[in-house]
Amino acid sequence: MALEAILGKKYKLASSEKFDEYMKAVGVGLVTRKVGNAVSPVVELRKEGDEYVLSSSSTFKNTVTKFKPGVELDDVTPDGRPVKATFTVEGNTLKEVQKGADGKVTTIDRIWTDDEVKTVLTLGDIVCTRIYKLQA
C-alpha cells in the first residue's frame, strides 16, 4: 500500500506503550509528560503540491509539519524541543529521524494501513509504540 491511499484520513490514538519512558529519555519534564500521557491526539497526513503535511491535534497542542522527503528541516517537537528532522517515504512507512540540539537522535517510523497507524519511536534502547485507529 502506498501512502497516497491514506492521505486526508484521520487517525486517533488508541494505545500507547512506554511513552513516558521515551519522553523522560528525551528530557521532557514531569508535568508535560503527565499531559502527554493523558491526551489522545488525532494525526493526519496530506499532500500539498510536492510537500507532505503531517498534523497532530489534541486538547493539549496542535502541530503541523510540512516536509519534502529527504530534505532536512528545522522543526519543534510537541513538547517544545528544537530538532533537525528528515523524513523519507518507504512504501507505506513514513520514517523520520530527529536530531536534538543535545545530540540525541530519535527514529520515528509511522506505518500506515487502511485502519491504523503504528508509530514506533526509538531512542537508544527505548522503544515506544503508539497505535492510532482510523476515525469513522
N, CA, C and O atoms as a printed pandas DataFrame, in Angstrom:
     atom_number atom_name residue_name chain_id  residue_number  x_coord  y_coord  z_coord
0              1         N          MET        A               1    0.844   -1.194    0.000
1              2        CA          MET        A               1    0.000    0.000    0.000
2              3         C          MET        A               1    0.882    1.248    0.000
3              4         O          MET        A               1    1.855    1.321    0.751
4              5         N          ALA        A               2    0.555    2.203   -0.818
5              6        CA          ALA        A               2    1.308    3.451   -0.869
6              7         C          ALA        A               2    0.663    4.476    0.056
7              8         O          ALA        A               2   -0.521    4.381    0.380
8              9         N          LEU        A               3    1.456    5.451    0.474
9             10        CA          LEU        A               3    0.947    6.491    1.373
10            11         C          LEU        A               3   -0.203    7.271    0.750
11            12         O          LEU        A               3   -1.071    7.763    1.471
12            13         N          GLU        A               4   -0.226    7.393   -0.575
13            14        CA          GLU        A               4   -1.291    8.158   -1.235
14            15         C          GLU        A               4   -2.681    7.650   -0.838
15            16         O          GLU        A               4   -3.638    8.423   -0.809
16            17         N          ALA        A               5   -2.794    6.353   -0.534
17            18        CA          ALA        A               5   -4.093    5.752   -0.213
18            19         C          ALA        A               5   -4.666    6.258    1.107
19            20         O          ALA        A               5   -5.874    6.169    1.323
20            21         N          ILE        A               6   -3.821    6.787    1.994
21            22        CA          ILE        A               6   -4.315    7.205    3.311
22            23         C          ILE        A               6   -4.343    8.721    3.475
23            24         O          ILE        A               6   -4.711    9.221    4.538
24            25         N          LEU        A               7   -3.959    9.452    2.439
25            26        CA          LEU        A               7   -3.921   10.906    2.551
26            27         C          LEU        A               7   -5.296   11.461    2.910
27            28         O          LEU        A               7   -6.307   11.073    2.325
28            29         N          GLY        A               8   -5.317   12.387    3.892
29            30        CA          GLY        A               8   -6.558   13.037    4.272
30            31         C          GLY        A               8   -7.401   12.274    5.282
31            32         O          GLY        A               8   -8.431   12.780    5.728
32            33         N          LYS        A               9   -6.982   11.054    5.654
33            34        CA          LYS        A               9   -7.728   10.294    6.658
34            35         C          LYS        A               9   -7.206   10.658    8.043
35            36         O          LYS        A               9   -6.030   10.984    8.206
36            37         N          LYS        A              10   -8.093   10.600    9.045
37            38        CA          LYS        A              10   -7.718   10.969   10.415
38            39         C          LYS        A              10   -7.662    9.720   11.286
39            40         O          LYS        A              10   -8.533    8.853   11.220
40            41         N          TYR        A              11   -6.619    9.652   12.102
41            42        CA          TYR        A              11   -6.393    8.511   12.981
42            43         C          TYR        A              11   -6.216    9.008   14.412
43            44         O          TYR        A              11   -5.425    9.918   14.659
44            45         N          LYS        A              12   -6.960    8.405   15.374
45            46        CA          LYS        A              12   -6.909    8.842   16.777
46            47         C          LYS        A              12   -6.133    7.826   17.614
47            48         O          LYS        A              12   -6.262    6.616   17.424
48            49         N          LEU        A              13   -5.319    8.344   18.548
49            50        CA          LEU        A              13   -4.524    7.478   19.409
50            51         C          LEU        A              13   -5.418    6.511   20.173
51            52         O          LEU        A              13   -6.374    6.926   20.828
52            53         N          ALA        A              14   -5.104    5.207   20.087
53            54        CA          ALA        A              14   -5.895    4.180   20.757
54            55         C          ALA        A              14   -5.103    3.478   21.855
55            56         O          ALA        A              14   -5.676    3.071   22.865
56            57         N          SER        A              15   -3.785    3.332   21.665
57            58        CA          SER        A              15   -2.968    2.677   22.685
58            59         C          SER        A              15   -1.548    3.200   22.619
59            60         O          SER        A              15   -1.094    3.705   21.591
60            61         N          SER        A              16   -0.853    3.066   23.749
61            62        CA          SER        A              16    0.490    3.622   23.847
62            63         C          SER        A              16    1.296    2.800   24.844
63            64         O          SER        A              16    0.837    2.535   25.954
64            65         N          GLU        A              17    2.505    2.395   24.443
65            66        CA          GLU        A              17    3.389    1.637   25.328
66            67         C          GLU        A              17    4.719    2.363   25.450
67            68         O          GLU        A              17    5.315    2.755   24.447
68            69         N          LYS        A              18    5.181    2.542   26.683
69            70        CA          LYS        A              18    6.495    3.117   27.003
70            71         C          LYS        A              18    6.663    4.570   26.557
71            72         O          LYS        A              18    7.786    5.024   26.339
72            73         N          PHE        A              19    5.541    5.310   26.418
73            74        CA          PHE        A              19    5.642    6.708   26.004
74            75         C          PHE        A              19    6.281    7.551   27.105
75            76         O          PHE        A              19    7.067    8.454   26.820
76            77         N          ASP        A              20    5.945    7.256   28.362
77            78        CA          ASP        A              20    6.529    8.018   29.473
78            79         C          ASP        A              20    8.049    7.827   29.508
79            80         O          ASP        A              20    8.796    8.789   29.690
80            81         N          GLU        A              21    8.503    6.572   29.333
81            82        CA          GLU        A              21    9.946    6.302   29.323
82            83         C          GLU        A              21   10.633    7.047   28.178
83            84         O          GLU        A              21   11.721    7.597   28.346
84            85         N          TYR        A              22    9.982    7.057   27.016
85            86        CA          TYR        A              22   10.547    7.773   25.868
86            87         C          TYR        A              22   10.642    9.273   26.167
87            88         O          TYR        A              22   11.691    9.884   25.964
88            89         N          MET        A              23    9.531    9.868   26.654
89            90        CA          MET        A              23    9.543   11.309   26.931
90            91         C          MET        A              23   10.607   11.657   27.977
91            92         O          MET        A              23   11.288   12.676   27.855
92            93         N          LYS        A              24   10.749   10.813   29.003
93            94        CA          LYS        A              24   11.746   11.045   30.041
94            95         C          LYS        A              24   13.151   11.018   29.415
95            96         O          LYS        A              24   13.998   11.844   29.754
96            97         N          ALA        A              25   13.391   10.075   28.508
97            98        CA          ALA        A              25   14.713    9.918   27.888
98            99         C          ALA        A              25   15.099   11.119   27.024
99           100         O          ALA        A              25   16.280   11.452   26.923
100          101         N          VAL        A              26   14.107   11.776   26.397
101          102        CA          VAL        A              26   14.434   12.954   25.572
102          103         C          VAL        A              26   14.432   14.236   26.387
103          104         O          VAL        A              26   14.700   15.314   25.857
104          105         N          GLY        A              27   14.126   14.121   27.696
105          106        CA          GLY        A              27   14.250   15.276   28.571
106          107         C          GLY        A              27   12.975   16.057   28.830
107          108         O          GLY        A              27   13.033   17.220   29.229
108          109         N          VAL        A              28   11.812   15.427   28.608
109          110        CA          VAL        A              28   10.541   16.107   28.849
110          111         C          VAL        A              28   10.273   16.111   30.361
111          112         O          VAL        A              28   10.435   15.088   31.026
112          113         N          GLY        A              29    9.864   17.262   30.894
113          114        CA          GLY        A              29    9.587   17.401   32.323
114          115         C          GLY        A              29    8.343   16.647   32.760
115          116         O          GLY        A              29    7.518   16.253   31.935
116          117         N          LEU        A              30    8.217   16.450   34.069
117          118        CA          LEU        A              30    7.147   15.647   34.640
118          119         C          LEU        A              30    5.750   16.147   34.278
119          120         O          LEU        A              30    4.902   15.353   33.872
120          121         N          VAL        A              31    5.499   17.432   34.415
121          122        CA          VAL        A              31    4.157   17.969   34.150
122          123         C          VAL        A              31    3.771   17.743   32.684
123          124         O          VAL        A              31    2.659   17.299   32.396
124          125         N          THR        A              32    4.684   18.046   31.765
125          126        CA          THR        A              32    4.407   17.855   30.341
126          127         C          THR        A              32    4.214   16.373   30.024
127          128         O          THR        A              32    3.380   16.027   29.187
128          129         N          ARG        A              33    4.980   15.490   30.685
129          130        CA          ARG        A              33    4.809   14.043   30.472
130          131         C          ARG        A              33    3.424   13.596   30.914
131          132         O          ARG        A              33    2.781   12.805   30.224
132          133         N          LYS        A              34    2.954   14.096   32.062
133          134        CA          LYS        A              34    1.615   13.718   32.546
134          135         C          LYS        A              34    0.547   14.130   31.527
135          136         O          LYS        A              34   -0.360   13.355   31.222
136          137         N          VAL        A              35    0.663   15.359   31.002
137          138        CA          VAL        A              35   -0.295   15.829   29.994
138          139         C          VAL        A              35   -0.169   14.987   28.726
139          140         O          VAL        A              35   -1.173   14.563   28.154
140          141         N          GLY        A              36    1.080   14.746   28.286
141          142        CA          GLY        A              36    1.319   13.965   27.072
142          143         C          GLY        A              36    0.732   12.571   27.149
143          144         O          GLY        A              36    0.244   12.037   26.153
144          145         N          ASN        A              37    0.782   11.977   28.348
145          146        CA          ASN        A              37    0.224   10.634   28.529
146          147         C          ASN        A              37   -1.294   10.640   28.604
147          148         O          ASN        A              37   -1.933    9.610   28.391
148          149         N          ALA        A              38   -1.877   11.801   28.907
149          150        CA          ALA        A              38   -3.328   11.874   29.119
150          151         C          ALA        A              38   -4.111   12.176   27.842
151          152         O          ALA        A              38   -5.304   11.879   27.774
152          153         N          VAL        A              39   -3.467   12.759   26.832
153          154        CA          VAL        A              39   -4.208   13.161   25.635
154          155         C          VAL        A              39   -4.179   12.069   24.564
155          156         O          VAL        A              39   -3.280   11.229   24.534
156          157         N          SER        A              40   -5.174   12.101   23.696
157          158        CA          SER        A              40   -5.266   11.168   22.563
158          159         C          SER        A              40   -5.298   11.982   21.273
159          160         O          SER        A              40   -6.372   12.314   20.770
160          161         N          PRO        A              41   -4.122   12.301   20.741
161          162        CA          PRO        A              41   -4.095   13.132   19.531
162          163         C          PRO        A              41   -4.678   12.434   18.309
163          164         O          PRO        A              41   -4.758   11.208   18.236
164          165         N          VAL        A              42   -5.082   13.265   17.354
165          166        CA          VAL        A              42   -5.545   12.782   16.055
166          167         C          VAL        A              42   -4.502   13.209   15.030
167          168         O          VAL        A              42   -4.154   14.387   14.947
168          169         N          VAL        A              43   -3.997   12.241   14.239
169          170        CA          VAL        A              43   -2.986   12.553   13.231
170          171         C          VAL        A              43   -3.582   12.432   11.834
171          172         O          VAL        A              43   -4.505   11.655   11.586
172          173         N          GLU        A              44   -3.017   13.232   10.930
173          174        CA          GLU        A              44   -3.473   13.227    9.542
174          175         C          GLU        A              44   -2.279   13.550    8.657
175          176         O          GLU        A              44   -1.445   14.385    9.006
176          177         N          LEU        A              45   -2.202   12.884    7.509
177          178        CA          LEU        A              45   -1.170   13.171    6.516
178          179         C          LEU        A              45   -1.859   13.644    5.241
179          180         O          LEU        A              45   -2.756   12.981    4.720
180          181         N          ARG        A              46   -1.421   14.810    4.747
181          182        CA          ARG        A              46   -1.958   15.351    3.492
182          183         C          ARG        A              46   -0.787   15.641    2.560
183          184         O          ARG        A              46    0.377   15.576    2.955
184          185         N          LYS        A              47   -1.122   15.958    1.333
185          186        CA          LYS        A              47   -0.087   16.361    0.384
186          187         C          LYS        A              47   -0.542   17.638   -0.292
187          188         O          LYS        A              47   -1.666   17.728   -0.786
188          189         N          GLU        A              48    0.352   18.637   -0.310
189          190        CA          GLU        A              48    0.087   19.909   -0.980
190          191         C          GLU        A              48    1.215   20.142   -1.969
191          192         O          GLU        A              48    2.330   20.488   -1.580
192          193         N          GLY        A              49    0.924   19.951   -3.250
193          194        CA          GLY        A              49    1.977   20.064   -4.255
194          195         C          GLY        A              49    3.005   18.977   -4.050
195          196         O          GLY        A              49    2.665   17.794   -4.018
196          197         N          ASP        A              50    4.283   19.372   -3.908
197          198        CA          ASP        A              50    5.330   18.369   -3.704
198          199         C          ASP        A              50    5.710   18.228   -2.230
199          200         O          ASP        A              50    6.707   17.586   -1.900
200          201         N          GLU        A              51    4.906   18.834   -1.341
201          202        CA          GLU        A              51    5.166   18.743    0.093
202          203         C          GLU        A              51    4.102   17.897    0.776
203          204         O          GLU        A              51    2.930   17.917    0.402
204          205         N          TYR        A              52    4.542   17.150    1.791
205          206        CA          TYR        A              52    3.608   16.455    2.666
206          207         C          TYR        A              52    3.326   17.358    3.860
207          208         O          TYR        A              52    4.166   18.174    4.238
208          209         N          VAL        A              53    2.141   17.213    4.455
209          210        CA          VAL        A              53    1.766   17.972    5.643
210          211         C          VAL        A              53    1.309   16.960    6.687
211          212         O          VAL        A              53    0.288   16.294    6.515
212          213         N          LEU        A              54    2.074   16.850    7.773
213          214        CA          LEU        A              54    1.743   15.941    8.862
214          215         C          LEU        A              54    1.210   16.780   10.016
215          216         O          LEU        A              54    1.913   17.643   10.541
216          217         N          SER        A              55   -0.044   16.520   10.410
217          218        CA          SER        A              55   -0.616   17.306   11.502
218          219         C          SER        A              55   -1.042   16.389   12.640
219          220         O          SER        A              55   -1.415   15.234   12.437
220          221         N          SER        A              56   -0.973   16.944   13.840
221          222        CA          SER        A              56   -1.409   16.249   15.043
222          223         C          SER        A              56   -2.193   17.259   15.868
223          224         O          SER        A              56   -1.707   18.357   16.139
224          225         N          SER        A              57   -3.409   16.886   16.266
225          226        CA          SER        A              57   -4.205   17.814   17.060
226          227         C          SER        A              57   -4.737   17.113   18.301
227          228         O          SER        A              57   -5.145   15.952   18.260
228          229         N          SER        A              58   -4.718   17.860   19.415
229          230        CA          SER        A              58   -5.241   17.350   20.675
230          231         C          SER        A              58   -5.672   18.539   21.517
231          232         O          SER        A              58   -5.494   19.692   21.125
232          233         N          THR        A              59   -6.240   18.242   22.678
233          234        CA          THR        A              59   -6.647   19.312   23.580
234          235         C          THR        A              59   -5.425   20.032   24.150
235          236         O          THR        A              59   -5.539   21.160   24.628
236          237         N          PHE        A              60   -4.263   19.390   24.101
237          238        CA          PHE        A              60   -3.034   19.963   24.654
238          239         C          PHE        A              60   -2.303   20.836   23.641
239          240         O          PHE        A              60   -1.895   21.951   23.965
240          241         N          LYS        A              61   -2.134   20.339   22.416
241          242        CA          LYS        A              61   -1.308   21.048   21.449
242          243         C          LYS        A              61   -1.654   20.591   20.039
243          244         O          LYS        A              61   -1.969   19.424   19.808
244          245         N          ASN        A              62   -1.590   21.527   19.107
245          246        CA          ASN        A              62   -1.746   21.200   17.694
246          247         C          ASN        A              62   -0.414   21.472   17.004
247          248         O          ASN        A              62    0.197   22.519   17.219
248          249         N          THR        A              63    0.034   20.536   16.179
249          250        CA          THR        A              63    1.285   20.726   15.456
250          251         C          THR        A              63    1.067   20.439   13.978
251          252         O          THR        A              63    0.253   19.591   13.610
252          253         N          VAL        A              64    1.801   21.152   13.144
253          254        CA          VAL        A              64    1.779   20.936   11.697
254          255         C          VAL        A              64    3.218   20.978   11.212
255          256         O          VAL        A              64    3.941   21.939   11.477
256          257         N          THR        A              65    3.633   19.934   10.503
257          258        CA          THR        A              65    4.970   19.883    9.929
258          259         C          THR        A              65    4.846   19.687    8.426
259          260         O          THR        A              65    4.233   18.723    7.967
260          261         N          LYS        A              66    5.427   20.603    7.664
261          262        CA          LYS        A              66    5.455   20.472    6.202
262          263         C          LYS        A              66    6.855   20.020    5.815
263          264         O          LYS        A              66    7.848   20.568    6.292
264          265         N          PHE        A              67    6.927   19.009    4.941
265          266        CA          PHE        A              67    8.243   18.494    4.572
266          267         C          PHE        A              67    8.251   17.924    3.160
267          268         O          PHE        A              67    7.223   17.538    2.605
268          269         N          LYS        A              68    9.456   17.890    2.606
269          270        CA          LYS        A              68    9.714   17.188    1.356
270          271         C          LYS        A              68   10.597   16.010    1.714
271          272         O          LYS        A              68   11.574   16.181    2.444
272          273         N          PRO        A              69   10.282   14.813    1.221
273          274        CA          PRO        A              69   11.088   13.647    1.566
274          275         C          PRO        A              69   12.576   13.877    1.243
275          276         O          PRO        A              69   12.937   14.358    0.169
276          277         N          GLY        A              70   13.422   13.510    2.226
277          278        CA          GLY        A              70   14.862   13.584    2.038
278          279         C          GLY        A              70   15.477   14.944    2.300
279          280         O          GLY        A              70   16.697   15.087    2.205
280          281         N          VAL        A              71   14.670   15.959    2.629
281          282        CA          VAL        A              71   15.186   17.309    2.866
282          283         C          VAL        A              71   15.133   17.624    4.356
283          284         O          VAL        A              71   14.053   17.641    4.947
284          285         N          GLU        A              72   16.297   17.875    4.973
285          286        CA          GLU        A              72   16.334   18.188    6.405
286          287         C          GLU        A              72   15.676   19.537    6.673
287          288         O          GLU        A              72   15.833   20.483    5.901
288          289         N          LEU        A              73   14.934   19.612    7.782
289          290        CA          LEU        A              73   14.271   20.859    8.128
290          291         C          LEU        A              73   14.397   21.101    9.625
291          292         O          LEU        A              73   14.643   20.181   10.405
292          293         N          ASP        A              74   14.221   22.370   10.008
293          294        CA          ASP        A              74   14.164   22.727   11.422
294          295         C          ASP        A              74   12.733   22.544   11.876
295          296         O          ASP        A              74   11.806   23.055   11.247
296          297         N          ASP        A              75   12.546   21.809   12.976
297          298        CA          ASP        A              75   11.208   21.542   13.476
298          299         C          ASP        A              75   11.223   21.709   14.996
299          300         O          ASP        A              75   12.283   21.806   15.614
300          301         N          VAL        A              76   10.039   21.739   15.577
301          302        CA          VAL        A              76    9.899   21.797   17.026
302          303         C          VAL        A              76    8.949   20.676   17.425
303          304         O          VAL        A              76    7.857   20.555   16.871
304          305         N          THR        A              77    9.367   19.855   18.388
305          306        CA          THR        A              77    8.542   18.735   18.831
306          307         C          THR        A              77    7.339   19.263   19.626
307          308         O          THR        A              77    7.356   20.409   20.075
308          309         N          PRO        A              78    6.297   18.440   19.805
309          310        CA          PRO        A              78    5.121   18.902   20.560
310          311         C          PRO        A              78    5.465   19.397   21.972
311          312         O          PRO        A              78    4.745   20.225   22.529
312          313         N          ASP        A              79    6.561   18.893   22.550
313          314        CA          ASP        A              79    6.946   19.344   23.892
314          315         C          ASP        A              79    7.906   20.530   23.851
315          316         O          ASP        A              79    8.419   20.956   24.886
316          317         N          GLY        A              80    8.151   21.072   22.631
317          318        CA          GLY        A              80    8.900   22.315   22.527
318          319         C          GLY        A              80   10.392   22.207   22.271
319          320         O          GLY        A              80   11.101   23.213   22.322
320          321         N          ARG        A              81   10.886   20.991   21.994
321          322        CA          ARG        A              81   12.321   20.838   21.725
322          323         C          ARG        A              81   12.627   21.139   20.258
323          324         O          ARG        A              81   11.957   20.603   19.375
324          325         N          PRO        A              82   13.626   21.987   19.978
325          326        CA          PRO        A              82   14.035   22.200   18.589
326          327         C          PRO        A              82   14.825   20.996   18.089
327          328         O          PRO        A              82   15.709   20.497   18.785
328          329         N          VAL        A              83   14.509   20.531   16.888
329          330        CA          VAL        A              83   15.205   19.393   16.292
330          331         C          VAL        A              83   15.442   19.645   14.804
331          332         O          VAL        A              83   14.763   20.457   14.176
332          333         N          LYS        A              84   16.413   18.935   14.265
333          334        CA          LYS        A              84   16.593   18.833   12.817
334          335         C          LYS        A              84   15.897   17.530   12.432
335          336         O          LYS        A              84   16.210   16.475   12.984
336          337         N          ALA        A              85   14.961   17.594   11.497
337          338        CA          ALA        A              85   14.192   16.407   11.126
338          339         C          ALA        A              85   14.335   16.124    9.639
339          340         O          ALA        A              85   14.336   17.035    8.811
340          341         N          THR        A              86   14.456   14.830    9.318
341          342        CA          THR        A              86   14.472   14.389    7.925
342          343         C          THR        A              86   13.459   13.259    7.788
343          344         O          THR        A              86   13.498   12.281    8.536
344          345         N          PHE        A              87   12.549   13.404    6.821
345          346        CA          PHE        A              87   11.529   12.393    6.555
346          347         C          PHE        A              87   11.870   11.662    5.263
347          348         O          PHE        A              87   12.374   12.265    4.315
348          349         N          THR        A              88   11.596   10.374    5.229
349          350        CA          THR        A              88   11.674    9.605    3.987
350          351         C          THR        A              88   10.434    8.726    3.907
351          352         O          THR        A              88    9.852    8.349    4.925
352          353         N          VAL        A              89   10.045    8.412    2.688
353          354        CA          VAL        A              89    8.877    7.564    2.450
354          355         C          VAL        A              89    9.375    6.241    1.881
355          356         O          VAL        A              89   10.079    6.210    0.871
356          357         N          GLU        A              90    8.995    5.142    2.548
357          358        CA          GLU        A              90    9.352    3.798    2.081
358          359         C          GLU        A              90    8.076    2.972    2.049
359          360         O          GLU        A              90    7.669    2.398    3.060
360          361         N          GLY        A              91    7.443    2.916    0.870
361          362        CA          GLY        A              91    6.180    2.191    0.744
362          363         C          GLY        A              91    5.112    2.862    1.585
363          364         O          GLY        A              91    4.776    4.025    1.358
364          365         N          ASN        A              92    4.561    2.115    2.584
365          366        CA          ASN        A              92    3.524    2.676    3.451
366          367         C          ASN        A              92    4.117    3.163    4.784
367          368         O          ASN        A              92    3.383    3.379    5.748
368          369         N          THR        A              93    5.435    3.334    4.833
369          370        CA          THR        A              93    6.095    3.782    6.058
370          371         C          THR        A              93    6.685    5.174    5.858
371          372         O          THR        A              93    7.400    5.440    4.892
372          373         N          LEU        A              94    6.361    6.051    6.808
373          374        CA          LEU        A              94    6.945    7.387    6.843
374          375         C          LEU        A              94    8.002    7.349    7.940
375          376         O          LEU        A              94    7.679    7.227    9.122
376          377         N          LYS        A              95    9.273    7.454    7.538
377          378        CA          LYS        A              95   10.375    7.424    8.504
378          379         C          LYS        A              95   10.816    8.847    8.789
379          380         O          LYS        A              95   10.977    9.657    7.877
380          381         N          GLU        A              96   11.011    9.145   10.087
381          382        CA          GLU        A              96   11.503   10.451   10.487
382          383         C          GLU        A              96   12.701   10.249   11.397
383          384         O          GLU        A              96   12.662    9.438   12.323
384          385         N          VAL        A              97   13.774   10.997   11.126
385          386        CA          VAL        A              97   14.929   10.994   12.018
386          387         C          VAL        A              97   15.038   12.395   12.594
387          388         O          VAL        A              97   15.176   13.375   11.862
388          389         N          GLN        A              98   14.973   12.474   13.929
389          390        CA          GLN        A              98   15.075   13.754   14.631
390          391         C          GLN        A              98   16.412   13.823   15.353
391          392         O          GLN        A              98   16.775   12.922   16.109
392          393         N          LYS        A              99   17.141   14.917   15.105
393          394        CA          LYS        A              99   18.404   15.138   15.803
394          395         C          LYS        A              99   18.217   16.342   16.716
395          396         O          LYS        A              99   17.987   17.459   16.252
396          397         N          GLY        A             100   18.319   16.100   18.025
397          398        CA          GLY        A             100   18.149   17.167   19.004
398          399         C          GLY        A             100   19.419   17.970   19.175
399          400         O          GLY        A             100   20.506   17.515   18.821
400          401         N          ALA        A             101   19.275   19.182   19.726
401          402        CA          ALA        A             101   20.433   20.042   19.990
402          403         C          ALA        A             101   21.380   19.386   20.987
403          404         O          ALA        A             101   22.569   19.702   21.027
404          405         N          ASP        A             102   20.836   18.457   21.805
405          406        CA          ASP        A             102   21.644   17.761   22.812
406          407         C          ASP        A             102   22.356   16.535   22.238
407          408         O          ASP        A             102   23.023   15.803   22.969
408          409         N          GLY        A             103   22.213   16.311   20.909
409          410        CA          GLY        A             103   22.882   15.179   20.278
410          411         C          GLY        A             103   22.057   13.901   20.270
411          412         O          GLY        A             103   22.466   12.914   19.659
412          413         N          LYS        A             104   20.907   13.895   20.932
413          414        CA          LYS        A             104   20.066   12.695   20.955
414          415         C          LYS        A             104   19.372   12.538   19.610
415          416         O          LYS        A             104   18.852   13.500   19.046
416          417         N          VAL        A             105   19.373   11.300   19.104
417          418        CA          VAL        A             105   18.739   11.016   17.814
418          419         C          VAL        A             105   17.576   10.054   18.042
419          420         O          VAL        A             105   17.740    8.970   18.602
420          421         N          THR        A             106   16.402   10.479   17.593
421          422        CA          THR        A             106   15.199    9.651   17.678
422          423         C          THR        A             106   14.792    9.246   16.268
423          424         O          THR        A             106   14.797   10.063   15.348
424          425         N          THR        A             107   14.437    7.969   16.112
425          426        CA          THR        A             107   13.875    7.493   14.853
426          427         C          THR        A             107   12.393    7.229   15.086
427          428         O          THR        A             107   12.019    6.537   16.033
428          429         N          ILE        A             108   11.548    7.786   14.212
429          430        CA          ILE        A             108   10.106    7.577   14.316
430          431         C          ILE        A             108    9.629    6.931   13.020
431          432         O          ILE        A             108    9.719    7.529   11.948
432          433         N          ASP        A             109    9.122    5.708   13.128
433          434        CA          ASP        A             109    8.539    5.020   11.979
434          435         C          ASP        A             109    7.028    5.060   12.133
435          436         O          ASP        A             109    6.483    4.584   13.129
436          437         N          ARG        A             110    6.351    5.635   11.132
437          438        CA          ARG        A             110    4.887    5.635   11.110
438          439         C          ARG        A             110    4.459    4.692    9.995
439          440         O          ARG        A             110    4.646    4.991    8.815
440          441         N          ILE        A             111    3.877    3.542   10.374
441          442        CA          ILE        A             111    3.478    2.527    9.405
442          443         C          ILE        A             111    1.966    2.632    9.230
443          444         O          ILE        A             111    1.204    2.368   10.161
444          445         N          TRP        A             112    1.537    3.021    8.022
445          446        CA          TRP        A             112    0.127    3.300    7.740
446          447         C          TRP        A             112   -0.528    2.087    7.096
447          448         O          TRP        A             112    0.023    1.494    6.168
448          449         N          THR        A             113   -1.722    1.714    7.599
449          450        CA          THR        A             113   -2.549    0.706    6.935
450          451         C          THR        A             113   -3.936    1.315    6.762
451          452         O          THR        A             113   -4.169    2.461    7.148
452          453         N          ASP        A             114   -4.856    0.547    6.183
453          454        CA          ASP        A             114   -6.200    1.070    5.939
454          455         C          ASP        A             114   -6.866    1.566    7.211
455          456         O          ASP        A             114   -7.566    2.578    7.187
456          457         N          ASP        A             115   -6.657    0.860    8.336
457          458        CA          ASP        A             115   -7.418    1.197    9.541
458          459         C          ASP        A             115   -6.580    1.672   10.722
459          460         O          ASP        A             115   -7.136    1.973   11.777
460          461         N          GLU        A             116   -5.250    1.747   10.574
461          462        CA          GLU        A             116   -4.458    2.229   11.696
462          463         C          GLU        A             116   -3.101    2.776   11.270
463          464         O          GLU        A             116   -2.626    2.541   10.159
464          465         N          VAL        A             117   -2.499    3.513   12.194
465          466        CA          VAL        A             117   -1.112    3.954   12.049
466          467         C          VAL        A             117   -0.368    3.429   13.260
467          468         O          VAL        A             117   -0.723    3.738   14.398
468          469         N          LYS        A             118    0.668    2.632   13.017
469          470        CA          LYS        A             118    1.523    2.151   14.098
470          471         C          LYS        A             118    2.750    3.056   14.104
471          472         O          LYS        A             118    3.508    3.094   13.135
472          473         N          THR        A             119    2.940    3.789   15.208
473          474        CA          THR        A             119    4.065    4.706   15.325
474          475         C          THR        A             119    5.064    4.123   16.313
475          476         O          THR        A             119    4.722    3.853   17.464
476          477         N          VAL        A             120    6.308    3.929   15.858
477          478        CA          VAL        A             120    7.355    3.359   16.700
478          479         C          VAL        A             120    8.452    4.408   16.871
479          480         O          VAL        A             120    9.117    4.794   15.910
480          481         N          LEU        A             121    8.628    4.864   18.119
481          482        CA          LEU        A             121    9.644    5.860   18.443
482          483         C          LEU        A             121   10.812    5.136   19.103
483          484         O          LEU        A             121   10.620    4.418   20.084
484          485         N          THR        A             122   12.020    5.320   18.574
485          486        CA          THR        A             122   13.192    4.640   19.102
486          487         C          THR        A             122   14.262    5.652   19.464
487          488         O          THR        A             122   14.644    6.487   18.644
488          489         N          LEU        A             123   14.748    5.572   20.709
489          490        CA          LEU        A             123   15.859    6.390   21.183
490          491         C          LEU        A             123   16.756    5.455   21.977
491          492         O          LEU        A             123   16.408    5.031   23.079
492          493         N          GLY        A             124   17.920    5.134   21.406
493          494        CA          GLY        A             124   18.804    4.182   22.072
494          495         C          GLY        A             124   18.096    2.852   22.236
495          496         O          GLY        A             124   17.626    2.268   21.260
496          497         N          ASP        A             125   18.018    2.362   23.497
497          498        CA          ASP        A             125   17.368    1.066   23.730
498          499         C          ASP        A             125   15.903    1.209   24.141
499          500         O          ASP        A             125   15.262    0.223   24.503
500          501         N          ILE        A             126   15.374    2.427   24.089
501          502        CA          ILE        A             126   13.965    2.647   24.435
502          503         C          ILE        A             126   13.128    2.624   23.158
503          504         O          ILE        A             126   13.385    3.374   22.216
504          505         N          VAL        A             127   12.125    1.752   23.143
505          506        CA          VAL        A             127   11.222    1.655   22.002
506          507         C          VAL        A             127    9.796    1.872   22.494
507          508         O          VAL        A             127    9.290    1.116   23.323
508          509         N          CYS        A             128    9.161    2.909   21.973
509          510        CA          CYS        A             128    7.786    3.263   22.341
510          511         C          CYS        A             128    6.897    2.982   21.130
511          512         O          CYS        A             128    7.225    3.362   20.007
512          513         N          THR        A             129    5.768    2.312   21.372
513          514        CA          THR        A             129    4.833    2.008   20.288
514          515         C          THR        A             129    3.488    2.648   20.595
515          516         O          THR        A             129    2.918    2.449   21.668
516          517         N          ARG        A             130    2.992    3.419   19.632
517          518        CA          ARG        A             130    1.686    4.078   19.768
518          519         C          ARG        A             130    0.830    3.679   18.564
519          520         O          ARG        A             130    1.272    3.779   17.419
520          521         N          ILE        A             131   -0.394    3.229   18.833
521          522        CA          ILE        A             131   -1.304    2.789   17.775
522          523         C          ILE        A             131   -2.448    3.802   17.643
523          524         O          ILE        A             131   -3.126    4.125   18.618
524          525         N          TYR        A             132   -2.644    4.291   16.425
525          526        CA          TYR        A             132   -3.736    5.214   16.111
526          527         C          TYR        A             132   -4.740    4.470   15.232
527          528         O          TYR        A             132   -4.349    3.795   14.280
528          529         N          LYS        A             133   -6.030    4.590   15.545
529          530        CA          LYS        A             133   -7.073    3.914   14.777
530          531         C          LYS        A             133   -7.812    4.912   13.879
531          532         O          LYS        A             133   -8.021    6.067   14.251
532          533         N          LEU        A             134   -8.202    4.441   12.691
533          534        CA          LEU        A             134   -8.925    5.256   11.731
534          535         C          LEU        A             134  -10.234    5.749   12.328
535          536         O          LEU        A             134  -10.982    4.985   12.937
536          537         N          GLN        A             135  -10.501    7.054   12.142
537          538        CA          GLN        A             135  -11.743    7.660   12.624
538          539         C          GLN        A             135  -12.836    7.470   11.586
539          540         O          GLN        A             135  -12.592    7.606   10.387
540          541         N          ALA        A             136  -14.036    7.157   12.045
541          542        CA          ALA        A             136  -15.160    6.938   11.123
542          543         C          ALA        A             136  -15.570    8.250   10.470
543          544         O          ALA        A             136  -16.498    8.273    9.662
